[in-house]
Amino acid sequence: MIGTFGKRVFETSDKKILTFLGLTRNTAARFGYHEIIGKKPLTEYLGPALDTISFTINLNARFGVNVRNEMNEWVLMATKGEAYPLIIGNRALGTDLWIVQSVGQAWNIVLNQGELISGSLDITLEEYISRV
């Protein structure tokens, strides 16, 4: 097992390949600006911004994945707004939880009866701070 997010398991085995590609994590700071007439604004550091993580999941029925079900599960997580830890290699990324901010879908191969054979997901997670 590579890792998990909620009930979604990233794994490679002789029966199933379900992994992510191109994982990127963005960290930023928050600043406030105080306007001054006739001068440049004063900058004030407010604190850290919420981190985001983005990655792509390539889905293929040849590798033991029900492509449509996998897509539906990610969409459901986004619409429910539930927060989960992102675990990679038995270690959590970040100090708290993550929510699915967006899910982009590409339906690459669809057979005659509408069976989805190949597709991809572009996932963006956002840090979810549950306590102050």
C-alpha positions in Angstrom: 0.0 0.0 0.0 1.3 3.4 -1.0 -1.1 5.5 1.1 -4.7 6.4 1.9 -7.1 9.4 1.8 -10.3 8.5 3.6 -11.5 5.2 2.2 -9.5 5.6 -1.0 -6.4 3.4 -1.0 -3.4 4.1 -3.3 -1.8 0.7 -4.1 0.1 -1.4 -6.5 -0.3 -5.2 -6.6 -0.6 -8.0 -9.1 -4.4 -7.4 -9.2 -4.7 -3.6 -9.0 -2.8 -0.4 -9.8 -4.2 2.8 -8.3 -1.6 5.4 -7.8 -1.2 9.2 -8.1 1.2 11.1 -10.3 2.8 14.6 -10.0 1.9 15.3 -6.4 2.7 19.0 -5.6 2.2 20.8 -2.3 1.9 24.6 -2.1 2.6 26.5 1.1 2.0 30.3 1.3 1.8 33.2 3.8 -1.1 35.6 4.4 -0.5 39.4 4.4 -2.7 42.4 5.1 -2.1 45.8 3.5 -2.8 49.1 5.2 -3.4 51.9 2.7 -1.8 55.2 3.2 -2.8 58.2 1.1 0.1 59.3 -1.1 2.4 56.5 0.0 2.9 52.8 -0.5 0.8 50.6 1.7 2.2 49.0 4.9 2.5 45.3 4.8 1.5 43.2 7.8 2.2 39.5 8.2 -1.1 37.8 9.3 0.1 34.1 9.4 0.3 31.0 7.3 -2.2 30.3 4.6 -3.9 27.0 4.1 -1.7 24.5 2.2 -2.9 22.8 -1.0 -2.0 19.5 -2.5 -2.6 18.6 -6.2 -2.1 15.3 -8.0 -3.4 13.3 -10.9 -4.8 9.8 -10.8 -4.8 7.7 -14.0 -7.5 5.1 -14.0 -7.7 2.0 -16.2 -10.0 -1.0 -16.0 -7.1 -3.2 -17.3 -5.4 -2.6 -14.0 -8.3 -3.8 -11.8 -10.0 -0.4 -11.3 -13.7 0.3 -11.7 -13.1 3.7 -13.3 -16.6 5.1 -13.0 -16.9 4.1 -9.3 -13.5 5.6 -8.5 -14.5 8.9 -10.1 -17.8 8.9 -8.3 -16.2 8.3 -4.9 -13.9 11.3 -5.3 -16.8 13.5 -6.5 -18.8 12.4 -3.4 -15.9 13.3 -1.1 -15.8 16.8 -2.6 -19.6 17.4 -2.4 -19.8 16.1 1.2 -16.9 18.3 2.4 -15.6 15.6 4.7 -12.0 16.0 6.0 -9.5 13.1 6.2 -5.8 12.6 6.8 -3.6 12.1 3.7 -1.3 9.2 4.5 1.7 8.4 2.3 4.0 5.7 3.3 2.4 5.3 6.8 3.1 9.0 7.5 0.5 11.8 7.5 1.2 14.8 5.3 0.6 18.0 7.3 -0.4 18.4 10.9 -4.2 18.2 10.4 -6.7 17.0 7.9 -7.5 17.7 4.2 -10.7 18.3 2.2 -11.3 17.7 -1.5 -11.4 21.2 -2.9 -11.9 20.2 -6.6 -12.1 17.1 -8.8 -11.5 17.3 -12.6 -12.5 14.3 -14.7 -11.3 13.2 -18.1 -13.2 10.2 -19.7 -10.6 8.9 -22.1 -12.0 5.6 -23.4 -15.8 4.8 -23.3 -17.1 1.6 -24.9 -20.3 1.2 -27.0 -22.6 0.5 -24.0 -21.1 3.5 -22.0 -18.6 1.4 -20.0 -15.8 3.7 -18.9 -12.5 1.9 -19.5 -9.9 4.6 -19.0 -9.9 8.1 -17.5 -8.1 10.4 -15.2 -8.8 12.6 -12.2 -7.1 15.9 -11.3 -7.5 16.3 -7.5 -6.9 19.4 -5.4 -6.9 19.0 -1.6 -6.9 21.9 0.8 -5.7 21.8 4.4 -8.5 21.7 6.9 -7.7 23.0 10.4 -10.1 21.5 12.9 -8.9 23.3 16.0 -7.2 26.6 16.9 
